[in-house]
Structures are given as structure tokens and as C-alpha cells.
Amino acid sequence: MGLLQGASELFPVSSLGHAVLVPSLLHWSFKQSDPSFVPFLVLLHLGTATALLVIYREQWVVIVRGFVTAAIRGQMKTDSERLAMLLLVGTIPAAVLGVFLETRIKTLFASPTEAAGFLILNGLLMLGFEALRRRAERGSSRTEQESHFADAERISFRAAALVGACQALAFLPGISRSGITIGGGLLAGLRHQEAARFSFLLATPVILGAGLVEVPELLKSGVPIAEYAAAAVLSGVAAYASARFLLRYFRSGRLDPYGWYCILAGLAALALLHFSL
């Protein structure tokens, strides 16, 4: 589970969807409805967040310094200060919805069939994001396209809030957090590589916040914490490798292959779940 989560979290294929589906398809003994299941997944996500902190350690030092400076001054003057505030704005929608919808969201984790359906929806969204982006590119000249592209630091706060709202959809198992935020970044005018960078930066505070809420519950449940911690380490290793690959891939790659994968995987999972009943 640690390797599965770490490998699939940053790819736009939904680690939560895979975490709900794979145990059911392979008839593993633990249940997604168990109270410790969601805290365990959050612990695995902390491995992913650690990997992202390692990759972006220098940027995070600058971002945190920029946030403190801008907050004290009451004004943004540098790109790092602006990026810090954009990340804050993008984090708020997921944090608010996570608090108010926590109980209802957790019930979806016990349904592999719904996870498969959301995985198909995720694939359609990935294809839709790329279709909209290509339509915008066809409607403008190459010079206009180049001027349209922005760095993550230069998008509007409205766009950051939109990407953050997209991120909140990833509470549904089968909807990819990285996929939905990269897609939102594309619609906001970012190149694929910049959209991925903004997505990965945006993931870190949300995951760390969820860890503060859920991991204490895991410690209270009496689970074999050493084994769970080892799974989190494996998740971090897999996430580090995935992030390095994706940052290179999105220099020229698109979301389409992952969209088709999600559609086919979701359909295959529905078929297997139907015949196993």
C-alpha cells in the first residue's frame, strides 16, 4: 500500500481510488470501512509530502520567508511573496470542505464501485482539460500563445482559488488531486510543467494539515505503528521517484495518456467487481 500510494499520488490517476480498489480486487484482509483506514492513508500521504519537501526544499524556504515578510509588511513586492499568498488562497477551499464534509467523504472510501466510477470520471476530466487547452491554442497565434503562458507566481488570485477548489474534488476516491489541480492550472494559463509545479507545491500544506488531524487518531487505535511508518517511508521513496519523472515528463507530455488509463482501469475494475460478487 505504501508503494502504491506513493507511486500513484502524484500521477494524475488518483491514489485514493487505487487504495480503495486494489485491496478489494486482490481480496486483502483489511477493510476500507475500518476506522483506522483513512488515518493510515493520511500517514502514507505524509510520506509523499516529505518527498515533495525534499524536492522543493529551497523553494519552500523562500516561500515561507516571503509569506512572513509579506504578512508583516502588509504588501507583496516579490514573486516569492506573491506565490506564498497564492498557495494560501489555493489551500483554503480544500481545508474548509475537508472540515465540513469529513464524515460524508469517509463513507465513500468503503465503496469500491463508486471509486471505480469516479476513476472513469477522472479520466474524462483529464481528456476534457487537454481538449479545452488545445482549443485555446488553436484559436491563437504562436506569439499569442507564448504571451498567454505564465509562471505559477503570476497567475491571478481568482485562478489560484479555482485551482484550490478543484483540489477539493480529490476528496472523492477516484478523482486525482494532482490531475485536477494540473488541469486547473492549464485552464489558468500555465504550461504543463508549471501547472505540475504549482500542483505539487499546493499539495504539501493540505497533506500536512490532514496529517495533524488524522495521524493522532491512528496512534490511538493500537495499530502496529512501526509497520505503518515503514509503509510511509516506502510511500515517500516512490513519491520522490514519481515527482522527478513527472517534472521531466510534463516538459512536453500531456494528461491524455493518464485520462485513457483511468477510463480503462475504472471500466475493468467495475467488470471485475461485478463478476466477483
For each residue, the residues with C-beta under 8 A, 3 or more apart:
1: 4 5 19 22 23 40 44 231
2: 5 6 44 47 230 231 232 233 234 235 238
3: 6 7 234 235 238
4: 1 7 8 15 18 19 22
5: 1 2 8 9 15 18 19 41 44 45 47 48 235 238
6: 2 3 9 44 47 48 51 234 235 236 237 238 239 242
7: 3 4 11 238 239 241 242
8: 4 5 11 13 14 15 18 242
9: 5 6 15 45 48 177 178 235 239 242
10: 48 178 200 203 239 242 243 246
11: 7 8 176 178 242 246 258
12: 122 126 176 178 179 180 182 183 255 258 259 262
13: 8 17 18 119 122 176 179 258 261 262 265
14: 8 17 18 118 119 122 170 173 174 175 176 177 179 262
15: 4 5 8 9 18 19 45 176
16: 19 20 41 109 115 170 172 173 174 175
17: 13 14 20 21 115 116 118 119 122 173 174 175 176
18: 4 5 8 13 14 15 21 22
19: 1 4 5 15 16 22 23 41 173
20: 16 17 23 24 32 109 110 111 112 115 173 174
21: 17 18 24 25 112 115 116 119 269
22: 1 4 18 19 25 26 28
23: 1 19 20 26 27 28 30 32
24: 20 21 27 28 32 112 273
25: 21 22 112 269 272 273 276
26: 22 23
27: 23 24
28: 22 23 24
29:
30: 23 34 37
31: 34 37 110
32: 20 23 24 37 109 110 112
33: 37 109 110
34: 30 31 37
35: 38 39 217 221
36: 39 40 217 218 221 223
37: 30 31 32 33 34 40 41 109
38: 35 41 42 106 109 214
39: 35 36 42 43 214 215 217 218 221
40: 1 36 37 43 44 218 223 228 231
41: 5 16 19 37 38 44 45
42: 38 39 45 46 207 210 211 213 214 215 218
43: 39 40 46 47 211 214 215 218 228 229 231 232
44: 1 2 5 6 40 41 47 48 231 232 235
45: 5 9 15 41 42 48 49 207 210 211 235
46: 42 43 49 50 207 208 211 215 232
47: 2 5 6 43 44 50 51 231 232 233 234 235 236 237 239
48: 5 6 9 10 44 45 51 52 203 207 235 236 239
49: 45 46 52 53 203 204 207 208 211
50: 46 47 53 54 236
51: 6 47 48 54 55 236 237 239 240 243
52: 48 49 55 56 200 201 203 204 239 243
53: 49 50 56 57 60 204
54: 50 51 57 240
55: 51 52 200 240 243 244
56: 52 53 59 60 200 201 204
57: 53 54 60 61
58: 61 62
59: 56 62 63 201
60: 53 56 57 63 64 201 204
61: 57 58 64 65
62: 58 59 65 66 80
63: 59 60 66 67 80 83 84 87 201
64: 60 61 67 68 84
65: 61 62 68 69 80
66: 62 63 69 70 78 80 81 82 83 84
67: 63 64 70 71 81 84 85 88
68: 64 65 71 72
69: 65 66 72 73 81
70: 66 67 73 74 75 76 77 81 84 85
71: 67 68 74
72: 68 69
73: 69 70 77
74: 70 71
75: 70
76: 70 81 82 85
77: 70 73 81
78: 66 81 82
79: 82 83 151 153 154
80: 62 63 65 66 83 84 153
81: 66 67 69 70 76 77 78 84 85
82: 66 76 78 79 85 86 153 154
83: 63 66 79 80 86 87 152 153 201
84: 63 64 66 67 70 80 81 87 88
85: 67 70 76 81 82 88 89 157
86: 82 83 89 90 152 153 155 157 160 198
87: 63 83 84 90 91 160 201 202 205
88: 67 84 85 91 92
89: 85 86 92 157 160 161 164
90: 86 87 93 160 161 163 164 167 198 202
91: 87 88 94 95 164 202 205 206 209
92: 88 89 95 96 161 164
93: 90 96 97 161 164 165 167 168
94: 91 97 98 164 167 168 170 171 206
95: 91 92 98 99 206 209
96: 92 93 99 100
97: 93 94 100 101 168 171
98: 94 95 101 102 105 168 171 206 209 210
99: 95 96 102
100: 96 97
101: 97 98 104 105 171
102: 98 99 105 106
103: 106 107
104: 101 107 108
105: 98 101 102 108 109 171 172
106: 38 102 103 109 110
107: 103 104 110 111
108: 104 105 111 114 115 172 173
109: 16 20 32 33 37 38 105 106 115 173
110: 20 31 32 33 106 107
111: 20 107 108 114 115
112: 20 21 24 25 32 115 116 269 273
113: 116 117 270 273
114: 108 111 117 118 173 174
115: 16 17 20 21 108 109 111 112 118 119 173 174 269
116: 17 21 112 113 119 120 174 266 267 269 270 273
117: 113 114 120 121 174 266 270
118: 14 17 114 115 121 122 172 173 174 175 266
119: 13 14 17 21 115 116 122 123 174 262 263 265 266 269
120: 116 117 123 124 174 262 263 266 267 270
121: 117 118 124 125 174 175
122: 12 13 14 17 118 119 125 126 174 175 176 179 180 259 262 266
123: 119 120 126 127 258 259 260 261 262 263 264 266
124: 120 121 127 128 259 263
125: 121 122 128 129 175 179 180 183 259
126: 12 122 123 129 130 176 179 183 255 256 258 259 262
127: 123 124 130 131 255 256 259 260
128: 124 125 131 132 183
129: 125 126 132 133 182 183 186 187 255
130: 126 127 133 134 186 254 255 256 259
131: 127 128 134 135
132: 128 129 135 136 186 187
133: 129 130 136 137 186 187
134: 130 131 137 138
135: 131 132 138 139
136: 132 133 139 140 148
137: 133 134 140 145
138: 134 135
139: 135 136
140: 136 137 144 145 148
141: 144 145
142: 145 146
143: 146 147
144: 140 141 147 148
145: 137 140 141 142 148 149
146: 142 143 149
147: 143 144
148: 136 140 144 145 189
149: 145 146 189 190 191 194
150: 154 155 188 189 190 194
151: 79 154 190 194
152: 83 86 155 185 190 194 195 197 198 201
153: 79 80 82 83 86
154: 79 82 150 151
155: 86 150 152 159 160 185 188 189 190 198
156: 159 160 188
157: 85 86 89 160 161
158: 161 162
159: 155 156 162 163 184 187 188 189
160: 86 87 89 90 155 156 157 163 164 188
161: 89 90 92 93 157 158 164 165
162: 158 159 165 166 184 187 188
163: 90 159 160 166 167 181 184 185 188 198 199 202
164: 89 90 91 92 93 94 160 161 167 168 202
165: 93 161 162 168 169 184
166: 162 163 169 180 181 183 184
167: 90 93 94 163 164 170 177 180 181 184 202 203 206
168: 93 94 97 98 164 165 171
169: 165 166 172 175 180
170: 14 16 94 167 175 176 177 180 181
171: 94 97 98 101 105 168 175
172: 16 105 108 118 169 175
173: 14 16 17 19 20 108 109 114 115 118
174: 14 16 17 20 114 115 116 117 118 119 120 121 122 266
175: 14 16 17 118 121 122 125 169 170 171 172 179 180
176: 11 12 13 14 15 17 122 126 170 179 180 258 262
177: 9 14 167 170 180 181 199 203 206
178: 9 10 11 12 181 182 196 199 200 203
179: 12 13 14 122 125 126 175 176 182 183 255 258
180: 12 122 125 166 167 169 170 175 176 177 183 184
181: 163 166 167 170 177 178 184 185 195 198 199 202 203
182: 12 129 178 179 185 186 192 195 196 199 250 255
183: 12 125 126 128 129 166 179 180 186 187 195 255
184: 159 162 163 165 166 167 180 181 187 188 195
185: 152 155 163 181 182 188 190 194 195 196 198 199
186: 129 130 132 133 182 183 189 190 192 195 255
187: 129 132 133 159 162 183 184
188: 150 155 156 159 160 162 163 184 185 195
189: 148 149 150 155 159 186
190: 149 150 151 152 155 185 186 194 195 198
191: 149 194 195
192: 182 186 195 196 250 251 252 253 254 255
193: 196 197 247 250 251
194: 149 150 151 152 185 190 191 197 198
195: 152 181 182 183 184 185 186 188 190 191 192 198 199 250
196: 178 182 185 192 193 199 200 246 247 250
197: 152 193 194 200 201 247
198: 86 90 152 155 163 181 185 190 194 195 201 202
199: 163 177 178 181 182 185 195 196 202 203
200: 10 52 55 56 178 196 197 203 204 243
201: 52 56 59 60 63 83 87 152 197 198 204
202: 87 90 91 163 164 167 181 198 199 205 206
203: 10 48 49 52 167 177 178 181 199 200 206 207
204: 49 52 53 56 60 200 201 207 208
205: 87 91 202 208 209
206: 91 94 95 98 167 177 202 203 209 210
207: 42 45 46 48 49 203 204 210 211
208: 46 49 204 205 211 212
209: 91 95 98 205 206 212 213
210: 42 45 98 206 207 213 214
211: 42 43 45 46 49 207 208 214 215
212: 208 209 215 216
213: 42 209 210 216 217
214: 38 39 42 43 210 211 217 218
215: 39 42 43 46 211 212 218 219
216: 212 213 219 220
217: 35 36 39 213 214 220 221
218: 36 39 40 42 43 214 215 221 223 225 228
219: 215 216 225
220: 216 217
221: 35 36 39 217 218
222:
223: 36 40 218 228
224: 227 228
225: 218 219 228 229
226: 229 230
227: 224 230 231
228: 40 43 218 223 224 225 231 232
229: 43 225 226 232 233
230: 2 226 227 233 234
231: 1 2 40 43 44 47 227 228 234 235
232: 2 43 44 46 47 228 229 235 236
233: 2 47 229 230 236 237
234: 2 3 6 47 230 231 237 238
235: 2 3 5 6 9 44 45 47 48 231 232 238 239
236: 6 47 48 50 51 232 233 239 240
237: 6 47 51 233 234 240 241
238: 2 3 5 6 7 234 235 241 242
239: 6 7 9 10 47 48 51 52 235 236 242 243
240: 51 54 55 236 237 243 244
241: 7 237 238 244 245
242: 6 7 8 9 10 11 238 239 245 246
243: 10 51 52 55 200 239 240 246 247
244: 55 240 241 247 248
245: 241 242 248 249
246: 10 11 196 242 243 249 250
247: 193 196 197 243 244 250 251
248: 244 245 251
249: 245 246 252 253
250: 182 192 193 195 196 246 247 253
251: 192 193 247 248
252: 192 249
253: 192 249 250 257
254: 130 192 257
255: 12 126 127 129 130 179 182 183 186 192 258 259
256: 126 127 130 259 260
257: 253 254 260 261
258: 11 12 13 123 126 176 179 255 261 262
259: 12 122 123 124 125 126 127 130 255 256 262 263
260: 123 127 256 257 263 264
261: 13 123 257 258 264 265
262: 12 13 14 119 120 122 123 126 176 258 259 265 266
263: 119 120 123 124 259 260 266 267
264: 123 260 261 267 268
265: 13 119 261 262 268 269
266: 116 117 118 119 120 122 123 174 262 263 269 270
267: 116 120 263 264 270 271
268: 264 265 271 272
269: 21 25 112 115 116 119 265 266 272 273
270: 113 116 117 120 266 267 273 274
271: 267 268 274 275
272: 25 268 269 275 276
273: 24 25 112 113 116 269 270 276 277
274: 270 271 277
275: 271 272
276: 25 272 273
277: 273 274
